[in-house]
Amino acid sequence: MVVILEYINDYFRPIGAVIYSCRNNLKMCLRSTNSATDTSEIAKAYGGGGSQNSSSFIIRMDEYNQWHLANAS
């Protein structure tokens, strides 16, 4: 079990996300599982905001689709 947790800590960020689809938008709600990760920096980059451990932003579906296609490889 310790090896799995070390692998997770090495390769994944301690952030959880809940994504809501609203008409032609996606609302991204971010939560951090530790105090060293600031989710508000991610949200601010997309025009949103919040606190270090809880933040959100809205992105248009067409913008998300363009980003997804560009990063699908």
HELIX and SHEET records of a PDB file:
HELIX    1   1 VAL A    2  TYR A   11  1                                  10    
HELIX    2   2 THR A   39  ALA A   45  1                                   7    
HELIX    3   3 MET A   61  ALA A   70  1                                  10    
SHEET    1   A 4 ILE A  15  CYS A  22  0                                        
SHEET    2   A 4 ASN A  25  SER A  32 -1                                        
SHEET    3   A 4 SER A  54  ARG A  60 -1                                        
SHEET    4   A 4 GLY A  49  GLY A  50 -1                                        
END                                                                             
